[in-house]
Amino acid sequence: MPGRLGVLAAALTLAVGAAPVARLDIDVDGLRSAKGLIRVCLTADPENFPACIDDADAVTRSIPASVHSLRLDGLPHGNYAVAVIHDENRNSKLDTFAGIPREGFGFSRNPAIRFSAPRFDAARFAIASDAAEQQIRMRYIF
């Protein structure tokens, strides 16, 4: 009996010490076409928002533009920001002309867009329960 009790105690210790995880549902509205891909970047690192290029912990996904939603599972609780581009020509980047985006873009919390991408704090949201949702509105300049 002491052996089983020890195993049970060890299992409870591991379960209590485990970091809580959640899922995030991302819905994208306002796509101007079903051409290309929707590229999503989720990061908790303000220094790597919105590009996620140097963030080893960033979650990036590409889905067909005909699909307007994405579910990310197993996320630790914390603060995050999402950046989305509508890569209509599938070249894996946001095309620009004179620094102005030629393809669609959007961010979590749909912050106001001025002359550049918003700061992490403007797009930041918390995941503190078992599920969260972000509704992202695409924007097009051209």
Secondary structure, 3 states (H helix, E strand, C coil): CHHHHHHHHHHHHHHHHCCCEEEEEEEEECCCCCCCEEEEEEECCHHHCCCCCCCCCCEEEEEECCCCEEEEEEEECEEEEEEEEEECCCCCCCCEECCEECCEEEECCCCCCCCCCCCHHHHCEEECCCEEEEEEECECCC
